[in-house]
Amino acid sequence: MSLNDNIKLVMNKLKTVTDCPVCSKKRSLQMGNVISNKEGSLMIYNKCPHCASAFMAVVSGSRERGLVVVETLTDLSYEEALRVQDKPVLTADAVLEIYQSV
């Protein structure tokens, strides 16, 4: 079984419940739709069942660090998240160039 298979197994069994930062209702952190699957980490898209706010989470794990989940609120749809996940990273120089041209 690969590391990512183990991460998926743990996330599907995870019963952790947290408050949605948008509507404050309880929601589960169980597995959503996988956006990216790279060895040692998964990017997951999930929605609050109460207010439909969207979240993207990076889940990574190793024997040394254990399981780490970092989640952020997003306005992207699942399809948009799939489309942009392989785009190049926006660099600080590119941001400065855009700022200076405005």
C-alpha positions as CSV (number, residue, x, y, z in Angstrom):
1,M,0.0,0.0,0.0
2,S,1.5,3.4,-1.0
3,L,1.8,6.4,1.3
4,N,-1.1,8.2,-0.5
5,D,-3.3,5.1,-0.1
6,N,-2.6,5.2,3.6
7,I,-3.4,9.0,3.7
8,K,-6.7,8.3,1.9
9,L,-7.6,5.5,4.3
10,V,-6.9,7.7,7.4
11,M,-8.8,10.7,5.9
12,N,-11.8,8.5,5.1
13,K,-11.9,7.1,8.7
14,L,-11.2,10.5,10.3
15,K,-14.2,11.5,12.4
16,T,-12.8,14.9,13.3
17,V,-15.5,17.6,13.4
18,T,-14.8,21.3,13.3
19,D,-16.8,24.5,13.1
20,C,-17.2,25.9,9.6
21,P,-15.5,29.4,9.6
22,V,-18.3,30.8,7.5
23,C,-21.6,29.5,9.1
24,S,-20.2,28.2,12.4
25,K,-22.0,24.9,12.1
26,K,-20.3,21.6,12.7
27,R,-18.8,19.9,9.7
28,S,-16.6,16.8,9.2
29,L,-13.1,16.8,7.8
30,Q,-13.7,13.6,5.9
31,M,-12.3,13.0,2.5
32,G,-13.7,15.2,-0.3
33,N,-12.8,15.2,-4.0
34,V,-9.1,14.7,-4.8
35,I,-7.6,17.5,-6.9
36,S,-4.0,16.4,-6.8
37,N,-2.4,13.1,-5.8
38,K,1.4,13.3,-5.4
39,E,3.5,10.9,-3.4
40,G,3.2,11.9,0.2
41,S,0.5,14.5,-0.2
42,L,-3.1,15.0,-1.5
43,M,-4.9,18.2,-2.4
44,I,-8.6,17.8,-1.5
45,Y,-11.7,19.9,-2.3
46,N,-14.6,19.9,0.1
47,K,-17.8,21.9,0.8
48,C,-19.6,22.6,4.0
49,P,-22.9,20.7,3.9
50,H,-24.7,23.6,5.6
51,C,-23.6,26.8,3.7
52,A,-21.8,25.3,0.7
53,S,-18.6,27.2,1.4
54,A,-15.7,25.6,-0.4
55,F,-12.4,24.5,1.1
56,M,-9.2,23.2,-0.3
57,A,-6.9,21.1,2.0
58,V,-3.4,19.8,1.5
59,V,-3.0,16.6,3.4
60,S,0.5,15.2,3.8
61,G,2.0,12.4,5.9
62,S,5.1,10.6,6.8
63,R,6.2,8.3,9.5
64,E,8.4,11.1,11.0
65,R,5.8,13.9,10.9
66,G,2.5,12.0,11.1
67,L,-0.5,13.4,9.3
68,V,-0.6,17.2,8.6
69,V,-3.7,19.0,7.2
70,V,-3.7,22.6,6.1
71,E,-7.0,23.9,4.9
72,T,-8.1,27.2,3.3
73,L,-11.4,28.8,2.2
74,T,-11.7,29.2,-1.6
75,D,-14.1,30.7,-4.1
76,L,-13.1,28.2,-6.7
77,S,-15.4,25.4,-7.9
78,Y,-14.0,21.9,-8.0
79,E,-13.6,22.1,-11.8
80,E,-11.7,25.4,-11.5
81,A,-9.5,23.9,-8.9
82,L,-8.7,21.0,-11.2
83,R,-7.9,23.3,-14.0
84,V,-5.5,25.6,-12.2
85,Q,-3.7,23.2,-10.0
86,D,-1.0,22.4,-12.6
87,K,-0.4,26.1,-13.6
88,P,2.9,27.6,-12.8
89,V,3.3,29.4,-9.5
90,L,3.0,33.1,-9.4
91,T,6.3,34.6,-8.4
92,A,7.0,37.8,-6.4
93,D,8.7,39.3,-9.5
94,A,5.5,38.7,-11.6
95,V,3.4,40.4,-8.9
96,L,5.7,43.4,-8.8
97,E,5.7,43.6,-12.6
98,I,1.9,43.6,-12.6
99,Y,1.8,46.2,-9.8
100,Q,4.2,48.5,-11.6
101,S,2.3,48.4,-14.8
102,V,-1.0,49.6,-13.2
